[in-house]
């Protein structure tokens, strides 16, 4: 499967990554800013400038997810929009949403289900966008 790296349309991978990363920036700082803060138990705190790790870390993770998605889509020969949507929902719900909720369920997360829904929905939307970009530019 790793040999698919040489077959990838890297321009589509870059564009899909950028869409996913920008979606994250908008999701957590504009669309769901208050809900996200509440899920973390920080609804009464003043916003602070994020440390670089909170920008670079998600960028690296989004890139890795995008490349892995591309490799799987190429290996599975997903070549139409319907198959890409189906793939995105299987991967999004089966791995990204489930893992996000699982990570959130710990004693340090004041509202784990709330956090899981907000962050899981972001990843599901992101993987859908990534899959659609990749398949339309394949």
GULUMVO-464273 format. One record per residue: residue number from 0; residue in one letter; y, z, x of N, C-alpha, C, CB in turn. Coordinates in steps of 0.2 Angstrom, whole numbers, always signed. Glycine has a CB too. Layout:
BEGIN
{r NUM; "A"; {Y; Z; X}; {Y; Z; X}; {Y; Z; X}; {Y; Z; X}}
...
//
This chain:
BEGIN
{r 0; "X"; {-6; +0; +4}; {+0; +0; +0}; {+6; +0; +4}; {+0; +6; -5}}
{r 1; "X"; {+6; +3; +10}; {+12; +4; +14}; {+14; -3; +17}; {+11; +8; +20}}
{r 2; "X"; {+10; -8; +17}; {+11; -15; +19}; {+16; -18; +14}; {+5; -19; +20}}
{r 3; "X"; {+17; -15; +9}; {+22; -18; +4}; {+29; -17; +6}; {+21; -14; -3}}
{r 4; "X"; {+30; -13; +11}; {+37; -12; +14}; {+40; -18; +17}; {+37; -7; +19}}
{r 5; "X"; {+36; -23; +19}; {+38; -29; +22}; {+39; -34; +17}; {+33; -32; +27}}
{r 6; "X"; {+37; -33; +11}; {+38; -38; +5}; {+44; -36; +1}; {+32; -38; +1}}
{r 7; "X"; {+47; -30; +2}; {+52; -28; -3}; {+58; -32; -2}; {+54; -20; -2}}
{r 8; "X"; {+62; -33; -8}; {+69; -35; -8}; {+73; -30; -6}; {+70; -39; -15}}
{r 9; "X"; {+75; -29; +0}; {+79; -23; +2}; {+86; -23; -1}; {+79; -23; +10}}
{r 10; "X"; {+89; -28; -3}; {+95; -28; -6}; {+94; -25; -13}; {+98; -36; -7}}
{r 11; "X"; {+89; -27; -17}; {+88; -23; -23}; {+86; -16; -22}; {+82; -27; -27}}
{r 12; "X"; {+83; -14; -17}; {+82; -7; -15}; {+88; -3; -14}; {+77; -6; -9}}
{r 13; "X"; {+93; -6; -10}; {+99; -3; -9}; {+103; -3; -15}; {+103; -8; -4}}
{r 14; "X"; {+104; -8; -19}; {+107; -8; -26}; {+104; -3; -31}; {+108; -15; -29}}
{r 15; "X"; {+98; -2; -31}; {+95; +3; -35}; {+96; +10; -33}; {+87; +1; -36}}
{r 16; "X"; {+96; +11; -26}; {+97; +17; -24}; {+105; +19; -25}; {+96; +17; -16}}
{r 17; "X"; {+109; +15; -24}; {+116; +16; -26}; {+117; +18; -33}; {+121; +10; -24}}
{r 18; "X"; {+114; +14; -37}; {+115; +16; -45}; {+112; +23; -46}; {+111; +10; -49}}
{r 19; "X"; {+106; +25; -43}; {+103; +31; -44}; {+108; +37; -42}; {+96; +31; -41}}
{r 20; "X"; {+110; +36; -36}; {+114; +41; -32}; {+121; +42; -36}; {+116; +39; -25}}
{r 21; "X"; {+124; +36; -38}; {+131; +37; -42}; {+129; +40; -49}; {+134; +30; -43}}
{r 22; "X"; {+124; +38; -52}; {+122; +41; -58}; {+122; +49; -57}; {+115; +39; -61}}
{r 23; "X"; {+119; +51; -52}; {+118; +58; -51}; {+125; +62; -50}; {+114; +60; -44}}
{r 24; "X"; {+129; +58; -46}; {+136; +61; -45}; {+140; +62; -52}; {+140; +56; -40}}
{r 25; "X"; {+139; +57; -56}; {+142; +57; -63}; {+139; +62; -67}; {+142; +50; -66}}
{r 26; "X"; {+132; +62; -67}; {+128; +66; -72}; {+130; +74; -71}; {+121; +65; -70}}
{r 27; "X"; {+130; +76; -64}; {+131; +83; -63}; {+139; +85; -62}; {+128; +85; -57}}
{r 28; "X"; {+143; +80; -61}; {+150; +82; -61}; {+155; +80; -66}; {+153; +79; -54}}
{r 29; "X"; {+152; +76; -71}; {+156; +73; -76}; {+153; +74; -83}; {+158; +66; -75}}
{r 30; "X"; {+147; +70; -84}; {+144; +70; -90}; {+141; +77; -92}; {+138; +65; -90}}
{r 31; "X"; {+138; +81; -88}; {+134; +87; -90}; {+137; +93; -85}; {+127; +86; -89}}
{r 32; "X"; {+143; +92; -83}; {+145; +97; -78}; {+145; +105; -81}; {+153; +96; -77}}
{r 33; "X"; {+147; +106; -87}; {+147; +112; -90}; {+140; +115; -92}; {+151; +112; -97}}
{r 34; "X"; {+136; +110; -94}; {+129; +112; -96}; {+125; +113; -90}; {+125; +106; -100}}
{r 35; "X"; {+126; +110; -84}; {+123; +111; -78}; {+125; +118; -75}; {+125; +105; -73}}
{r 36; "X"; {+131; +119; -75}; {+133; +126; -73}; {+130; +131; -77}; {+141; +126; -73}}
{r 37; "X"; {+130; +130; -83}; {+127; +135; -88}; {+119; +136; -86}; {+128; +133; -95}}
{r 38; "X"; {+116; +131; -85}; {+109; +131; -83}; {+108; +135; -76}; {+106; +124; -82}}
{r 39; "X"; {+113; +135; -72}; {+112; +139; -66}; {+115; +146; -66}; {+116; +135; -60}}
{r 40; "X"; {+117; +148; -72}; {+120; +154; -73}; {+127; +155; -70}; {+116; +159; -70}}
{r 41; "X"; {+131; +149; -69}; {+137; +149; -66}; {+143; +146; -70}; {+137; +145; -59}}
{r 42; "X"; {+142; +147; -76}; {+147; +144; -81}; {+154; +148; -80}; {+145; +145; -88}}
{r 43; "X"; {+154; +154; -78}; {+161; +157; -77}; {+164; +157; -70}; {+160; +164; -79}}
{r 44; "X"; {+160; +153; -65}; {+163; +153; -59}; {+167; +147; -58}; {+157; +152; -54}}
{r 45; "X"; {+172; +147; -54}; {+177; +142; -52}; {+173; +137; -48}; {+183; +144; -49}}
{r 46; "X"; {+174; +130; -49}; {+171; +125; -45}; {+173; +125; -38}; {+172; +118; -48}}
{r 47; "X"; {+169; +124; -33}; {+170; +124; -26}; {+168; +117; -24}; {+166; +130; -23}}
{r 48; "X"; {+171; +116; -18}; {+169; +109; -15}; {+162; +110; -12}; {+175; +108; -9}}
{r 49; "X"; {+158; +105; -14}; {+151; +106; -12}; {+150; +105; -4}; {+147; +101; -15}}
{r 50; "X"; {+146; +109; -1}; {+144; +108; +6}; {+141; +101; +7}; {+139; +114; +9}}
{r 51; "X"; {+141; +98; +13}; {+138; +92; +14}; {+131; +91; +12}; {+139; +90; +21}}
{r 52; "X"; {+127; +96; +13}; {+120; +96; +11}; {+119; +94; +4}; {+116; +102; +13}}
{r 53; "X"; {+123; +96; -1}; {+123; +95; -8}; {+125; +88; -10}; {+127; +100; -12}}
{r 54; "X"; {+127; +84; -5}; {+128; +77; -6}; {+123; +73; -2}; {+135; +75; -3}}
{r 55; "X"; {+122; +74; +5}; {+117; +71; +9}; {+110; +72; +7}; {+118; +73; +16}}
{r 56; "X"; {+108; +78; +5}; {+101; +79; +3}; {+99; +75; -3}; {+101; +87; +1}}
{r 57; "X"; {+103; +75; -9}; {+101; +71; -14}; {+101; +64; -13}; {+106; +72; -20}}
{r 58; "X"; {+106; +61; -8}; {+106; +54; -7}; {+99; +52; -3}; {+112; +53; -2}}
{r 59; "X"; {+97; +57; +2}; {+91; +55; +5}; {+85; +55; +0}; {+90; +60; +11}}
{r 60; "X"; {+85; +60; -4}; {+79; +61; -9}; {+80; +55; -14}; {+80; +67; -13}}
{r 61; "X"; {+85; +53; -16}; {+86; +47; -21}; {+84; +40; -17}; {+93; +46; -23}}
{r 62; "X"; {+85; +40; -11}; {+83; +34; -7}; {+75; +34; -6}; {+86; +34; +0}}
{r 63; "X"; {+72; +40; -5}; {+65; +40; -4}; {+62; +38; -10}; {+63; +47; -1}}
{r 64; "X"; {+64; +41; -16}; {+62; +40; -23}; {+62; +32; -24}; {+65; +44; -28}}
{r 65; "X"; {+68; +29; -22}; {+69; +22; -24}; {+64; +18; -20}; {+76; +20; -22}}
{r 66; "X"; {+63; +19; -13}; {+58; +16; -9}; {+51; +16; -12}; {+59; +18; -2}}
{r 67; "X"; {+49; +22; -13}; {+43; +24; -16}; {+41; +20; -22}; {+41; +31; -17}}
{r 68; "X"; {+46; +20; -27}; {+46; +16; -33}; {+45; +9; -32}; {+52; +17; -37}}
{r 69; "X"; {+49; +6; -27}; {+48; -1; -25}; {+41; -3; -22}; {+54; -3; -20}}
{r 70; "X"; {+39; +1; -18}; {+32; +0; -15}; {+27; +0; -21}; {+30; +6; -10}}
{r 71; "X"; {+27; +5; -25}; {+22; +5; -31}; {+23; -1; -35}; {+23; +12; -35}}
{r 72; "X"; {+29; -2; -37}; {+30; -8; -41}; {+28; -15; -38}; {+38; -9; -43}}
{r 73; "X"; {+29; -15; -32}; {+26; -21; -29}; {+18; -21; -28}; {+29; -22; -22}}
{r 74; "X"; {+16; -15; -26}; {+8; -15; -26}; {+5; -16; -33}; {+7; -8; -23}}
{r 75; "X"; {+8; -13; -38}; {+5; -14; -45}; {+7; -21; -48}; {+7; -8; -49}}
{r 76; "X"; {+11; -25; -44}; {+13; -31; -47}; {+17; -31; -53}; {+7; -36; -47}}
{r 77; "X"; {+21; -26; -54}; {+26; -25; -60}; {+31; -31; -59}; {+28; -18; -60}}
{r 78; "X"; {+31; -35; -64}; {+36; -41; -63}; {+39; -43; -69}; {+32; -47; -60}}
{r 79; "X"; {+39; -38; -74}; {+43; -40; -80}; {+46; -33; -83}; {+39; -43; -86}}
{r 80; "X"; {+52; -34; -87}; {+55; -28; -89}; {+51; -23; -93}; {+61; -31; -93}}
{r 81; "X"; {+47; -26; -98}; {+43; -21; -102}; {+38; -17; -97}; {+39; -25; -107}}
{r 82; "X"; {+35; -20; -92}; {+31; -16; -88}; {+35; -12; -83}; {+27; -21; -83}}
{r 83; "X"; {+41; -13; -82}; {+45; -9; -78}; {+47; -3; -82}; {+52; -13; -75}}
{r 84; "X"; {+49; -4; -88}; {+51; +2; -93}; {+45; +6; -93}; {+53; -1; -99}}
{r 85; "X"; {+39; +4; -95}; {+33; +8; -95}; {+31; +11; -89}; {+27; +3; -97}}
{r 86; "X"; {+32; +8; -83}; {+31; +11; -77}; {+36; +17; -76}; {+32; +6; -71}}
{r 87; "X"; {+42; +16; -77}; {+48; +21; -77}; {+46; +27; -81}; {+54; +18; -78}}
{r 88; "X"; {+44; +26; -87}; {+42; +32; -91}; {+36; +36; -89}; {+41; +30; -98}}
{r 89; "X"; {+31; +32; -86}; {+25; +36; -84}; {+27; +40; -77}; {+19; +31; -82}}
{r 90; "X"; {+30; +36; -73}; {+32; +40; -67}; {+38; +45; -68}; {+35; +35; -61}}
{r 91; "X"; {+43; +43; -72}; {+48; +48; -73}; {+46; +54; -77}; {+53; +45; -78}}
{r 92; "X"; {+42; +54; -82}; {+39; +60; -86}; {+34; +63; -82}; {+37; +58; -93}}
{r 93; "X"; {+29; +59; -79}; {+23; +62; -76}; {+24; +65; -69}; {+18; +56; -75}}
{r 94; "X"; {+30; +63; -66}; {+31; +66; -59}; {+38; +69; -59}; {+30; +60; -54}}
{r 95; "X"; {+43; +65; -60}; {+50; +68; -59}; {+52; +73; -64}; {+55; +62; -59}}
{r 96; "X"; {+51; +72; -70}; {+53; +77; -75}; {+48; +83; -74}; {+52; +74; -82}}
{r 97; "X"; {+42; +82; -74}; {+37; +88; -74}; {+38; +92; -67}; {+30; +85; -74}}
{r 98; "X"; {+39; +88; -62}; {+40; +92; -55}; {+47; +96; -56}; {+40; +87; -50}}
{r 99; "X"; {+52; +93; -59}; {+59; +96; -59}; {+58; +103; -63}; {+64; +92; -62}}
{r 100; "X"; {+55; +102; -69}; {+54; +108; -73}; {+49; +113; -69}; {+50; +106; -80}}
{r 101; "X"; {+44; +111; -66}; {+40; +116; -62}; {+44; +119; -57}; {+34; +112; -59}}
{r 102; "X"; {+48; +116; -53}; {+52; +119; -48}; {+57; +124; -51}; {+56; +113; -44}}
{r 103; "X"; {+60; +122; -57}; {+65; +127; -60}; {+62; +133; -63}; {+68; +123; -66}}
{r 104; "X"; {+55; +133; -64}; {+52; +139; -67}; {+51; +144; -61}; {+45; +137; -71}}
{r 105; "X"; {+56; +148; -59}; {+55; +153; -54}; {+60; +159; -56}; {+56; +150; -47}}
{r 106; "X"; {+59; +164; -53}; {+63; +170; -55}; {+71; +169; -53}; {+61; +176; -51}}
{r 107; "X"; {+72; +164; -49}; {+79; +164; -46}; {+83; +159; -51}; {+79; +161; -39}}
{r 108; "X"; {+80; +156; -56}; {+83; +151; -60}; {+84; +154; -67}; {+79; +144; -61}}
{r 109; "X"; {+90; +156; -69}; {+92; +160; -75}; {+90; +156; -81}; {+99; +162; -75}}
{r 110; "X"; {+90; +150; -81}; {+88; +146; -87}; {+84; +140; -85}; {+95; +143; -91}}
{r 111; "X"; {+78; +141; -84}; {+74; +135; -81}; {+73; +129; -85}; {+67; +138; -79}}
{r 112; "X"; {+72; +131; -92}; {+70; +125; -96}; {+77; +121; -97}; {+68; +127; -103}}
{r 113; "X"; {+82; +124; -98}; {+89; +121; -98}; {+90; +117; -92}; {+95; +126; -99}}
{r 114; "X"; {+89; +120; -86}; {+90; +116; -80}; {+85; +110; -80}; {+89; +121; -74}}
{r 115; "X"; {+79; +111; -82}; {+74; +106; -82}; {+75; +100; -86}; {+67; +109; -83}}
{r 116; "X"; {+78; +102; -92}; {+80; +96; -96}; {+86; +92; -94}; {+82; +99; -103}}
{r 117; "X"; {+91; +95; -91}; {+97; +92; -88}; {+95; +88; -82}; {+102; +97; -87}}
{r 118; "X"; {+91; +91; -77}; {+90; +88; -71}; {+84; +83; -72}; {+88; +93; -66}}
{r 119; "X"; {+79; +84; -76}; {+74; +80; -78}; {+76; +74; -81}; {+68; +83; -82}}
{r 120; "X"; {+81; +74; -86}; {+83; +69; -90}; {+87; +64; -85}; {+88; +71; -95}}
{r 121; "X"; {+91; +67; -80}; {+94; +63; -75}; {+89; +59; -71}; {+98; +68; -70}}
{r 122; "X"; {+83; +62; -69}; {+78; +58; -65}; {+75; +53; -69}; {+73; +63; -62}}
{r 123; "X"; {+74; +54; -75}; {+70; +49; -80}; {+75; +43; -81}; {+69; +53; -86}}
{r 124; "X"; {+81; +45; -82}; {+86; +39; -82}; {+87; +36; -76}; {+93; +42; -85}}
{r 125; "X"; {+87; +39; -70}; {+88; +36; -64}; {+82; +32; -62}; {+89; +41; -58}}
{r 126; "X"; {+76; +34; -63}; {+70; +30; -62}; {+70; +24; -66}; {+64; +34; -62}}
{r 127; "X"; {+72; +24; -72}; {+72; +19; -77}; {+77; +13; -74}; {+75; +21; -84}}
{r 128; "X"; {+83; +16; -72}; {+88; +11; -69}; {+85; +8; -63}; {+95; +15; -68}}
{r 129; "X"; {+82; +12; -58}; {+79; +9; -52}; {+74; +4; -54}; {+76; +15; -48}}
{r 130; "X"; {+70; +6; -58}; {+64; +1; -60}; {+67; -6; -63}; {+59; +4; -65}}
{r 131; "X"; {+72; -5; -67}; {+75; -11; -70}; {+79; -15; -65}; {+80; -9; -75}}
{r 132; "X"; {+82; -12; -60}; {+86; -16; -55}; {+80; -19; -50}; {+90; -11; -50}}
{r 133; "X"; {+75; -16; -48}; {+70; -18; -44}; {+66; -24; -47}; {+65; -13; -42}}
{r 134; "X"; {+65; -24; -54}; {+61; -29; -57}; {+65; -35; -58}; {+58; -27; -63}}
{r 135; "X"; {+72; -34; -60}; {+76; -40; -61}; {+78; -44; -55}; {+82; -38; -65}}
{r 136; "X"; {+77; -40; -49}; {+79; -44; -43}; {+73; -45; -38}; {+84; -39; -39}}
{r 137; "X"; {+67; -45; -41}; {+61; -46; -37}; {+60; -53; -36}; {+55; -43; -41}}
//
